[in-house]
């Protein structure tokens, strides 16, 4: 056995699997998957992060796309202040305090103890006596015009079950082939209250030229003594147009 093979087997015995980056399995590294789909990260100019929370993903995108502006949208005013503080040192991140939906309106959203669980599904009937915050919602199509966004290289959506409505609010951009890739948090039937089902997203994007590629950050949940697929981030990439 060669020293290389011996090292590989030793690592596997310790629970470590070793791949060269060009040969990573799909779903391991978002940057690698985008590049294998023909997206040059260095030439990308615009990333939109819907549901940016406190900005950790926005910071990751700023590092992943070295020349892109990252528009970070957080709908909850209290969480937005943390987001703005966290990204202040990165001038390419542009924080925006509003949520995305199918129409422009204001709603009251119940404040959750875990700020990652804030959802527009709770806006209809917030916990009796619980705190609420007024949230401004807009269509991404409208916001893109205001911010002079021509093309979105990556649209990330994490809207706790409101993800399809976010995409529908960007239908003008998507139908005009001005969105190159989408990452959306999806559910496979285990936690539909907090997430949008995968097929709803896939069925809406497919006829618009955005095809499913891979699942990232897969979560598996124990139920009844067994483990089941729970939710993940699904990557969809625009199909290249046929050459004439």
ROLUM-522714 format. One record per residue (C-alpha): chain; x, y, z; residue in three letters. Coordinates in Angstrom, 1 decimal, always signed. Example, Ala and Ser with C-alpha at 12.3 -4.5 7.8 and 13.67 -1.06 7.14 Angstrom:
% ROLUM-522714
<node><mol>A</mol><u>+12.3</u><v>-4.5</v><w>+7.8</w><type>ala</type></node>
<node><mol>A</mol><u>+13.7</u><v>-1.1</v><w>+7.1</w><type>ser</type></node>
This chain:
% ROLUM-522714
<node><mol>A</mol><u>+0.0</u><v>+0.0</v><w>+0.0</w><type>unk</type></node>
<node><mol>A</mol><u>+1.3</u><v>+3.4</v><w>-0.9</w><type>unk</type></node>
<node><mol>A</mol><u>+1.9</u><v>+6.0</v><w>+1.8</w><type>unk</type></node>
<node><mol>A</mol><u>-0.9</u><v>+8.1</v><w>+0.3</w><type>unk</type></node>
<node><mol>A</mol><u>-3.4</u><v>+5.2</v><w>+0.5</w><type>unk</type></node>
<node><mol>A</mol><u>-2.2</u><v>+4.4</v><w>+4.1</w><type>unk</type></node>
<node><mol>A</mol><u>-2.8</u><v>+8.0</v><w>+5.2</w><type>unk</type></node>
<node><mol>A</mol><u>-6.3</u><v>+8.0</v><w>+3.5</w><type>unk</type></node>
<node><mol>A</mol><u>-7.3</u><v>+4.8</v><w>+5.3</w><type>unk</type></node>
<node><mol>A</mol><u>-5.9</u><v>+6.0</v><w>+8.6</w><type>unk</type></node>
<node><mol>A</mol><u>-7.9</u><v>+9.2</v><w>+8.3</w><type>unk</type></node>
<node><mol>A</mol><u>-11.1</u><v>+7.2</v><w>+7.5</w><type>unk</type></node>
<node><mol>A</mol><u>-10.6</u><v>+5.1</v><w>+10.6</w><type>unk</type></node>
<node><mol>A</mol><u>-10.6</u><v>+8.4</v><w>+12.6</w><type>unk</type></node>
<node><mol>A</mol><u>-13.8</u><v>+9.5</v><w>+10.9</w><type>unk</type></node>
<node><mol>A</mol><u>-12.2</u><v>+11.9</v><w>+8.4</w><type>unk</type></node>
<node><mol>A</mol><u>-12.9</u><v>+11.6</v><w>+4.7</w><type>unk</type></node>
<node><mol>A</mol><u>-10.3</u><v>+13.3</v><w>+2.4</w><type>unk</type></node>
<node><mol>A</mol><u>-11.2</u><v>+14.7</v><w>-1.0</w><type>unk</type></node>
<node><mol>A</mol><u>-9.3</u><v>+16.9</v><w>-3.4</w><type>unk</type></node>
<node><mol>A</mol><u>-11.4</u><v>+20.0</v><w>-3.9</w><type>unk</type></node>
<node><mol>A</mol><u>-12.2</u><v>+19.5</v><w>-7.6</w><type>unk</type></node>
<node><mol>A</mol><u>-13.6</u><v>+16.0</v><w>-6.7</w><type>unk</type></node>
<node><mol>A</mol><u>-15.7</u><v>+17.0</v><w>-3.8</w><type>unk</type></node>
<node><mol>A</mol><u>-19.1</u><v>+15.3</v><w>-3.8</w><type>unk</type></node>
<node><mol>A</mol><u>-22.0</u><v>+17.6</v><w>-4.7</w><type>unk</type></node>
<node><mol>A</mol><u>-23.5</u><v>+19.3</v><w>-1.7</w><type>unk</type></node>
<node><mol>A</mol><u>-20.4</u><v>+19.6</v><w>+0.3</w><type>unk</type></node>
<node><mol>A</mol><u>-19.2</u><v>+23.1</v><w>-0.7</w><type>unk</type></node>
<node><mol>A</mol><u>-21.4</u><v>+25.8</v><w>-2.2</w><type>unk</type></node>
<node><mol>A</mol><u>-18.6</u><v>+27.6</v><w>-3.9</w><type>unk</type></node>
<node><mol>A</mol><u>-17.3</u><v>+24.5</v><w>-5.6</w><type>unk</type></node>
<node><mol>A</mol><u>-20.8</u><v>+23.6</v><w>-6.8</w><type>unk</type></node>
<node><mol>A</mol><u>-21.4</u><v>+27.0</v><w>-8.2</w><type>unk</type></node>
<node><mol>A</mol><u>-18.1</u><v>+26.9</v><w>-10.1</w><type>unk</type></node>
<node><mol>A</mol><u>-18.9</u><v>+23.5</v><w>-11.5</w><type>unk</type></node>
<node><mol>A</mol><u>-22.1</u><v>+24.9</v><w>-12.8</w><type>unk</type></node>
<node><mol>A</mol><u>-20.2</u><v>+27.5</v><w>-14.8</w><type>unk</type></node>
<node><mol>A</mol><u>-20.5</u><v>+30.5</v><w>-12.4</w><type>unk</type></node>
<node><mol>A</mol><u>-17.1</u><v>+32.3</v><w>-12.0</w><type>unk</type></node>
<node><mol>A</mol><u>-17.2</u><v>+33.6</v><w>-8.4</w><type>unk</type></node>
<node><mol>A</mol><u>-14.6</u><v>+36.3</v><w>-9.1</w><type>unk</type></node>
<node><mol>A</mol><u>-16.8</u><v>+37.8</v><w>-11.9</w><type>unk</type></node>
<node><mol>A</mol><u>-20.0</u><v>+37.9</v><w>-9.9</w><type>unk</type></node>
<node><mol>A</mol><u>-21.2</u><v>+41.4</v><w>-8.9</w><type>unk</type></node>
<node><mol>A</mol><u>-24.4</u><v>+40.9</v><w>-6.9</w><type>unk</type></node>
<node><mol>A</mol><u>-25.6</u><v>+38.5</v><w>-4.1</w><type>unk</type></node>
<node><mol>A</mol><u>-28.9</u><v>+39.0</v><w>-2.4</w><type>unk</type></node>
<node><mol>A</mol><u>-29.3</u><v>+37.5</v><w>+1.1</w><type>unk</type></node>
<node><mol>A</mol><u>-33.0</u><v>+37.4</v><w>+2.1</w><type>unk</type></node>
<node><mol>A</mol><u>-33.4</u><v>+36.5</v><w>+5.8</w><type>unk</type></node>
<node><mol>A</mol><u>-29.9</u><v>+37.6</v><w>+6.6</w><type>unk</type></node>
<node><mol>A</mol><u>-30.5</u><v>+37.4</v><w>+10.4</w><type>unk</type></node>
<node><mol>A</mol><u>-27.4</u><v>+38.8</v><w>+12.1</w><type>unk</type></node>
<node><mol>A</mol><u>-25.2</u><v>+38.7</v><w>+9.0</w><type>unk</type></node>
<node><mol>A</mol><u>-23.1</u><v>+35.6</v><w>+9.3</w><type>unk</type></node>
<node><mol>A</mol><u>-24.1</u><v>+34.3</v><w>+5.9</w><type>unk</type></node>
<node><mol>A</mol><u>-23.7</u><v>+37.7</v><w>+4.4</w><type>unk</type></node>
<node><mol>A</mol><u>-20.1</u><v>+37.8</v><w>+5.6</w><type>unk</type></node>
<node><mol>A</mol><u>-19.5</u><v>+34.3</v><w>+4.2</w><type>unk</type></node>
<node><mol>A</mol><u>-20.9</u><v>+35.5</v><w>+0.8</w><type>unk</type></node>
<node><mol>A</mol><u>-18.7</u><v>+38.6</v><w>+0.8</w><type>unk</type></node>
<node><mol>A</mol><u>-15.6</u><v>+36.3</v><w>+1.2</w><type>unk</type></node>
<node><mol>A</mol><u>-16.9</u><v>+33.8</v><w>-1.3</w><type>unk</type></node>
<node><mol>A</mol><u>-17.6</u><v>+36.4</v><w>-4.0</w><type>unk</type></node>
<node><mol>A</mol><u>-14.6</u><v>+38.8</v><w>-3.7</w><type>unk</type></node>
<node><mol>A</mol><u>-16.0</u><v>+41.5</v><w>-6.0</w><type>unk</type></node>
<node><mol>A</mol><u>-19.7</u><v>+41.3</v><w>-5.4</w><type>unk</type></node>
<node><mol>A</mol><u>-22.0</u><v>+43.6</v><w>-3.4</w><type>unk</type></node>
<node><mol>A</mol><u>-24.1</u><v>+41.6</v><w>-0.9</w><type>unk</type></node>
<node><mol>A</mol><u>-27.5</u><v>+43.0</v><w>-0.2</w><type>unk</type></node>
<node><mol>A</mol><u>-28.5</u><v>+41.7</v><w>+3.2</w><type>unk</type></node>
<node><mol>A</mol><u>-32.2</u><v>+41.9</v><w>+4.0</w><type>unk</type></node>
<node><mol>A</mol><u>-33.5</u><v>+41.4</v><w>+7.6</w><type>unk</type></node>
<node><mol>A</mol><u>-37.1</u><v>+42.2</v><w>+8.3</w><type>unk</type></node>
<node><mol>A</mol><u>-37.1</u><v>+42.4</v><w>+12.2</w><type>unk</type></node>
<node><mol>A</mol><u>-35.9</u><v>+45.9</v><w>+13.3</w><type>unk</type></node>
<node><mol>A</mol><u>-34.3</u><v>+44.6</v><w>+16.5</w><type>unk</type></node>
<node><mol>A</mol><u>-32.3</u><v>+41.9</v><w>+14.7</w><type>unk</type></node>
<node><mol>A</mol><u>-31.4</u><v>+44.3</v><w>+11.9</w><type>unk</type></node>
<node><mol>A</mol><u>-29.4</u><v>+46.5</v><w>+14.4</w><type>unk</type></node>
<node><mol>A</mol><u>-27.3</u><v>+43.5</v><w>+15.2</w><type>unk</type></node>
<node><mol>A</mol><u>-26.8</u><v>+42.7</v><w>+11.5</w><type>unk</type></node>
<node><mol>A</mol><u>-25.8</u><v>+46.3</v><w>+10.8</w><type>unk</type></node>
<node><mol>A</mol><u>-23.2</u><v>+46.2</v><w>+13.6</w><type>unk</type></node>
<node><mol>A</mol><u>-21.8</u><v>+42.8</v><w>+12.5</w><type>unk</type></node>
<node><mol>A</mol><u>-21.2</u><v>+43.8</v><w>+8.9</w><type>unk</type></node>
<node><mol>A</mol><u>-20.1</u><v>+47.4</v><w>+9.5</w><type>unk</type></node>
<node><mol>A</mol><u>-16.5</u><v>+46.6</v><w>+8.7</w><type>unk</type></node>
<node><mol>A</mol><u>-17.3</u><v>+45.0</v><w>+5.3</w><type>unk</type></node>
<node><mol>A</mol><u>-18.2</u><v>+47.9</v><w>+2.9</w><type>unk</type></node>
<node><mol>A</mol><u>-19.5</u><v>+45.5</v><w>+0.2</w><type>unk</type></node>
<node><mol>A</mol><u>-22.3</u><v>+44.4</v><w>+2.4</w><type>unk</type></node>
<node><mol>A</mol><u>-25.3</u><v>+46.6</v><w>+2.2</w><type>unk</type></node>
<node><mol>A</mol><u>-27.8</u><v>+45.9</v><w>+5.0</w><type>unk</type></node>
<node><mol>A</mol><u>-31.5</u><v>+46.6</v><w>+4.3</w><type>unk</type></node>
<node><mol>A</mol><u>-34.3</u><v>+46.6</v><w>+7.0</w><type>unk</type></node>
<node><mol>A</mol><u>-37.3</u><v>+45.0</v><w>+5.2</w><type>unk</type></node>
<node><mol>A</mol><u>-38.7</u><v>+41.6</v><w>+4.4</w><type>unk</type></node>
<node><mol>A</mol><u>-39.6</u><v>+40.2</v><w>+1.0</w><type>unk</type></node>
<node><mol>A</mol><u>-43.0</u><v>+39.0</v><w>-0.1</w><type>unk</type></node>
<node><mol>A</mol><u>-45.5</u><v>+39.2</v><w>-3.0</w><type>unk</type></node>
<node><mol>A</mol><u>-46.7</u><v>+42.7</v><w>-2.3</w><type>unk</type></node>
<node><mol>A</mol><u>-45.8</u><v>+45.8</v><w>-0.4</w><type>unk</type></node>
<node><mol>A</mol><u>-47.4</u><v>+46.0</v><w>+3.1</w><type>unk</type></node>
<node><mol>A</mol><u>-46.7</u><v>+46.3</v><w>+6.8</w><type>unk</type></node>
<node><mol>A</mol><u>-47.4</u><v>+43.4</v><w>+9.3</w><type>unk</type></node>
<node><mol>A</mol><u>-46.9</u><v>+42.8</v><w>+13.0</w><type>unk</type></node>
<node><mol>A</mol><u>-44.7</u><v>+39.8</v><w>+13.7</w><type>unk</type></node>
<node><mol>A</mol><u>-44.5</u><v>+38.1</v><w>+17.0</w><type>unk</type></node>
<node><mol>A</mol><u>-41.1</u><v>+38.3</v><w>+18.7</w><type>unk</type></node>
<node><mol>A</mol><u>-39.6</u><v>+34.8</v><w>+19.3</w><type>unk</type></node>
<node><mol>A</mol><u>-37.1</u><v>+33.9</v><w>+22.1</w><type>unk</type></node>
<node><mol>A</mol><u>-34.9</u><v>+32.5</v><w>+19.3</w><type>unk</type></node>
<node><mol>A</mol><u>-34.5</u><v>+35.3</v><w>+16.7</w><type>unk</type></node>
<node><mol>A</mol><u>-33.8</u><v>+32.7</v><w>+14.0</w><type>unk</type></node>
<node><mol>A</mol><u>-37.4</u><v>+31.6</v><w>+14.2</w><type>unk</type></node>
<node><mol>A</mol><u>-39.1</u><v>+34.9</v><w>+13.3</w><type>unk</type></node>
<node><mol>A</mol><u>-41.6</u><v>+34.1</v><w>+10.7</w><type>unk</type></node>
<node><mol>A</mol><u>-44.4</u><v>+35.8</v><w>+8.7</w><type>unk</type></node>
<node><mol>A</mol><u>-46.5</u><v>+32.8</v><w>+9.5</w><type>unk</type></node>
<node><mol>A</mol><u>-46.7</u><v>+34.2</v><w>+13.0</w><type>unk</type></node>
<node><mol>A</mol><u>-47.9</u><v>+37.6</v><w>+11.9</w><type>unk</type></node>
<node><mol>A</mol><u>-51.5</u><v>+36.5</v><w>+11.5</w><type>unk</type></node>
<node><mol>A</mol><u>-52.0</u><v>+35.5</v><w>+15.2</w><type>unk</type></node>
<node><mol>A</mol><u>-49.1</u><v>+36.4</v><w>+17.4</w><type>unk</type></node>
<node><mol>A</mol><u>-48.9</u><v>+35.0</v><w>+20.9</w><type>unk</type></node>
<node><mol>A</mol><u>-51.6</u><v>+36.7</v><w>+23.0</w><type>unk</type></node>
<node><mol>A</mol><u>-49.9</u><v>+39.3</v><w>+25.1</w><type>unk</type></node>
<node><mol>A</mol><u>-46.5</u><v>+38.7</v><w>+23.4</w><type>unk</type></node>
<node><mol>A</mol><u>-44.3</u><v>+41.4</v><w>+22.0</w><type>unk</type></node>
<node><mol>A</mol><u>-44.5</u><v>+42.2</v><w>+18.3</w><type>unk</type></node>
<node><mol>A</mol><u>-42.6</u><v>+44.3</v><w>+15.8</w><type>unk</type></node>
<node><mol>A</mol><u>-43.9</u><v>+46.1</v><w>+12.8</w><type>unk</type></node>
<node><mol>A</mol><u>-42.2</u><v>+44.7</v><w>+9.6</w><type>unk</type></node>
<node><mol>A</mol><u>-42.1</u><v>+46.3</v><w>+6.2</w><type>unk</type></node>
<node><mol>A</mol><u>-42.5</u><v>+43.9</v><w>+3.3</w><type>unk</type></node>
<node><mol>A</mol><u>-41.7</u><v>+44.6</v><w>-0.4</w><type>unk</type></node>
<node><mol>A</mol><u>-41.4</u><v>+42.8</v><w>-3.6</w><type>unk</type></node>
<node><mol>A</mol><u>-37.8</u><v>+42.0</v><w>-4.6</w><type>unk</type></node>
<node><mol>A</mol><u>-38.6</u><v>+43.2</v><w>-8.1</w><type>unk</type></node>
<node><mol>A</mol><u>-39.4</u><v>+46.6</v><w>-6.7</w><type>unk</type></node>
<node><mol>A</mol><u>-36.4</u><v>+46.8</v><w>-4.4</w><type>unk</type></node>
<node><mol>A</mol><u>-34.1</u><v>+45.8</v><w>-7.2</w><type>unk</type></node>
<node><mol>A</mol><u>-35.2</u><v>+48.7</v><w>-9.3</w><type>unk</type></node>
<node><mol>A</mol><u>-34.7</u><v>+51.1</v><w>-6.3</w><type>unk</type></node>
<node><mol>A</mol><u>-31.2</u><v>+49.7</v><w>-5.7</w><type>unk</type></node>
<node><mol>A</mol><u>-30.2</u><v>+49.6</v><w>-9.4</w><type>unk</type></node>
<node><mol>A</mol><u>-29.7</u><v>+45.8</v><w>-9.3</w><type>unk</type></node>
<node><mol>A</mol><u>-29.6</u><v>+44.5</v><w>-12.8</w><type>unk</type></node>
<node><mol>A</mol><u>-28.6</u><v>+40.9</v><w>-12.3</w><type>unk</type></node>
<node><mol>A</mol><u>-28.5</u><v>+38.7</v><w>-9.2</w><type>unk</type></node>
<node><mol>A</mol><u>-25.7</u><v>+36.1</v><w>-9.3</w><type>unk</type></node>
<node><mol>A</mol><u>-26.9</u><v>+34.3</v><w>-6.2</w><type>unk</type></node>
<node><mol>A</mol><u>-30.3</u><v>+34.8</v><w>-4.5</w><type>unk</type></node>
<node><mol>A</mol><u>-30.3</u><v>+33.1</v><w>-1.0</w><type>unk</type></node>
<node><mol>A</mol><u>-33.7</u><v>+32.8</v><w>+0.7</w><type>unk</type></node>
<node><mol>A</mol><u>-34.2</u><v>+31.7</v><w>+4.3</w><type>unk</type></node>
<node><mol>A</mol><u>-37.7</u><v>+33.0</v><w>+5.2</w><type>unk</type></node>
<node><mol>A</mol><u>-39.0</u><v>+30.4</v><w>+7.6</w><type>unk</type></node>
<node><mol>A</mol><u>-41.8</u><v>+29.1</v><w>+5.5</w><type>unk</type></node>
<node><mol>A</mol><u>-42.4</u><v>+32.2</v><w>+3.4</w><type>unk</type></node>
<node><mol>A</mol><u>-39.7</u><v>+31.3</v><w>+0.8</w><type>unk</type></node>
<node><mol>A</mol><u>-42.0</u><v>+30.7</v><w>-2.1</w><type>unk</type></node>
<node><mol>A</mol><u>-43.7</u><v>+34.1</v><w>-1.7</w><type>unk</type></node>
<node><mol>A</mol><u>-40.2</u><v>+35.7</v><w>-1.6</w><type>unk</type></node>
<node><mol>A</mol><u>-39.4</u><v>+34.1</v><w>-5.0</w><type>unk</type></node>
<node><mol>A</mol><u>-42.8</u><v>+35.0</v><w>-6.4</w><type>unk</type></node>
<node><mol>A</mol><u>-42.1</u><v>+38.6</v><w>-5.5</w><type>unk</type></node>
<node><mol>A</mol><u>-39.0</u><v>+38.3</v><w>-7.7</w><type>unk</type></node>
<node><mol>A</mol><u>-40.9</u><v>+36.8</v><w>-10.6</w><type>unk</type></node>
<node><mol>A</mol><u>-40.0</u><v>+39.7</v><w>-12.9</w><type>unk</type></node>
<node><mol>A</mol><u>-36.3</u><v>+39.2</v><w>-12.3</w><type>unk</type></node>
<node><mol>A</mol><u>-36.5</u><v>+35.5</v><w>-12.5</w><type>unk</type></node>
<node><mol>A</mol><u>-38.6</u><v>+35.4</v><w>-15.7</w><type>unk</type></node>
<node><mol>A</mol><u>-36.2</u><v>+37.8</v><w>-17.3</w><type>unk</type></node>
<node><mol>A</mol><u>-33.3</u><v>+35.4</v><w>-16.6</w><type>unk</type></node>
<node><mol>A</mol><u>-31.7</u><v>+38.0</v><w>-14.3</w><type>unk</type></node>
<node><mol>A</mol><u>-31.2</u><v>+35.5</v><w>-11.4</w><type>unk</type></node>
<node><mol>A</mol><u>-28.4</u><v>+33.0</v><w>-12.1</w><type>unk</type></node>
<node><mol>A</mol><u>-28.7</u><v>+30.8</v><w>-9.0</w><type>unk</type></node>
<node><mol>A</mol><u>-31.0</u><v>+30.4</v><w>-6.0</w><type>unk</type></node>
<node><mol>A</mol><u>-30.3</u><v>+28.8</v><w>-2.6</w><type>unk</type></node>
<node><mol>A</mol><u>-33.5</u><v>+28.2</v><w>-0.6</w><type>unk</type></node>
<node><mol>A</mol><u>-34.1</u><v>+26.5</v><w>+2.7</w><type>unk</type></node>
<node><mol>A</mol><u>-36.5</u><v>+23.6</v><w>+2.0</w><type>unk</type></node>
<node><mol>A</mol><u>-38.4</u><v>+21.0</v><w>+3.9</w><type>unk</type></node>
<node><mol>A</mol><u>-39.2</u><v>+17.4</v><w>+2.9</w><type>unk</type></node>
<node><mol>A</mol><u>-42.2</u><v>+16.9</v><w>+5.0</w><type>unk</type></node>
<node><mol>A</mol><u>-40.8</u><v>+16.9</v><w>+8.5</w><type>unk</type></node>
<node><mol>A</mol><u>-41.1</u><v>+20.5</v><w>+9.6</w><type>unk</type></node>
<node><mol>A</mol><u>-43.4</u><v>+22.2</v><w>+7.1</w><type>unk</type></node>
<node><mol>A</mol><u>-44.5</u><v>+24.8</v><w>+9.7</w><type>unk</type></node>
<node><mol>A</mol><u>-41.0</u><v>+26.4</v><w>+9.6</w><type>unk</type></node>
<node><mol>A</mol><u>-40.0</u><v>+25.7</v><w>+6.1</w><type>unk</type></node>
<node><mol>A</mol><u>-41.4</u><v>+25.5</v><w>+2.5</w><type>unk</type></node>
<node><mol>A</mol><u>-41.6</u><v>+22.1</v><w>+1.0</w><type>unk</type></node>
<node><mol>A</mol><u>-38.9</u><v>+21.3</v><w>-1.6</w><type>unk</type></node>
<node><mol>A</mol><u>-41.4</u><v>+20.4</v><w>-4.4</w><type>unk</type></node>
<node><mol>A</mol><u>-43.2</u><v>+23.8</v><w>-4.1</w><type>unk</type></node>
<node><mol>A</mol><u>-39.9</u><v>+25.6</v><w>-4.7</w><type>unk</type></node>
<node><mol>A</mol><u>-38.6</u><v>+23.2</v><w>-7.4</w><type>unk</type></node>
<node><mol>A</mol><u>-41.9</u><v>+23.1</v><w>-9.3</w><type>unk</type></node>
<node><mol>A</mol><u>-42.1</u><v>+26.9</v><w>-9.4</w><type>unk</type></node>
<node><mol>A</mol><u>-38.5</u><v>+27.4</v><w>-10.4</w><type>unk</type></node>
<node><mol>A</mol><u>-38.1</u><v>+24.6</v><w>-13.0</w><type>unk</type></node>
<node><mol>A</mol><u>-40.3</u><v>+26.1</v><w>-15.8</w><type>unk</type></node>
<node><mol>A</mol><u>-38.5</u><v>+29.4</v><w>-15.3</w><type>unk</type></node>
<node><mol>A</mol><u>-35.1</u><v>+27.8</v><w>-16.2</w><type>unk</type></node>
<node><mol>A</mol><u>-33.7</u><v>+27.2</v><w>-12.7</w><type>unk</type></node>
<node><mol>A</mol><u>-33.0</u><v>+23.6</v><w>-12.1</w><type>unk</type></node>
<node><mol>A</mol><u>-32.2</u><v>+21.7</v><w>-8.9</w><type>unk</type></node>
<node><mol>A</mol><u>-28.5</u><v>+20.9</v><w>-8.5</w><type>unk</type></node>
<node><mol>A</mol><u>-27.7</u><v>+19.8</v><w>-4.9</w><type>unk</type></node>
<node><mol>A</mol><u>-28.6</u><v>+19.9</v><w>-1.2</w><type>unk</type></node>
<node><mol>A</mol><u>-26.4</u><v>+21.7</v><w>+1.3</w><type>unk</type></node>
<node><mol>A</mol><u>-26.3</u><v>+21.8</v><w>+5.1</w><type>unk</type></node>
<node><mol>A</mol><u>-28.7</u><v>+18.8</v><w>+5.4</w><type>unk</type></node>
<node><mol>A</mol><u>-30.4</u><v>+18.4</v><w>+8.8</w><type>unk</type></node>
<node><mol>A</mol><u>-31.5</u><v>+15.0</v><w>+10.0</w><type>unk</type></node>
<node><mol>A</mol><u>-34.0</u><v>+14.8</v><w>+12.9</w><type>unk</type></node>
<node><mol>A</mol><u>-34.6</u><v>+11.8</v><w>+15.3</w><type>unk</type></node>
<node><mol>A</mol><u>-38.3</u><v>+10.7</v><w>+15.4</w><type>unk</type></node>
<node><mol>A</mol><u>-39.7</u><v>+7.5</v><w>+17.0</w><type>unk</type></node>
<node><mol>A</mol><u>-36.3</u><v>+5.9</v><w>+17.5</w><type>unk</type></node>
<node><mol>A</mol><u>-35.2</u><v>+6.5</v><w>+13.9</w><type>unk</type></node>
<node><mol>A</mol><u>-33.6</u><v>+9.4</v><w>+12.0</w><type>unk</type></node>
<node><mol>A</mol><u>-35.3</u><v>+11.2</v><w>+9.1</w><type>unk</type></node>
<node><mol>A</mol><u>-34.4</u><v>+13.8</v><w>+6.6</w><type>unk</type></node>
<node><mol>A</mol><u>-35.6</u><v>+17.1</v><w>+8.0</w><type>unk</type></node>
<node><mol>A</mol><u>-34.5</u><v>+20.2</v><w>+6.0</w><type>unk</type></node>
<node><mol>A</mol><u>-31.7</u><v>+21.6</v><w>+3.9</w><type>unk</type></node>
<node><mol>A</mol><u>-30.6</u><v>+24.4</v><w>+1.6</w><type>unk</type></node>
<node><mol>A</mol><u>-31.4</u><v>+23.5</v><w>-2.0</w><type>unk</type></node>
<node><mol>A</mol><u>-29.3</u><v>+24.9</v><w>-4.8</w><type>unk</type></node>
<node><mol>A</mol><u>-30.9</u><v>+25.8</v><w>-8.1</w><type>unk</type></node>
<node><mol>A</mol><u>-28.9</u><v>+27.1</v><w>-11.1</w><type>unk</type></node>
<node><mol>A</mol><u>-30.1</u><v>+28.6</v><w>-14.3</w><type>unk</type></node>
<node><mol>A</mol><u>-29.8</u><v>+26.4</v><w>-17.4</w><type>unk</type></node>
<node><mol>A</mol><u>-27.6</u><v>+27.8</v><w>-20.1</w><type>unk</type></node>
<node><mol>A</mol><u>-29.5</u><v>+29.1</v><w>-23.1</w><type>unk</type></node>
<node><mol>A</mol><u>-29.0</u><v>+26.9</v><w>-26.3</w><type>unk</type></node>
<node><mol>A</mol><u>-26.5</u><v>+28.5</v><w>-28.6</w><type>unk</type></node>
<node><mol>A</mol><u>-28.0</u><v>+29.7</v><w>-31.9</w><type>unk</type></node>
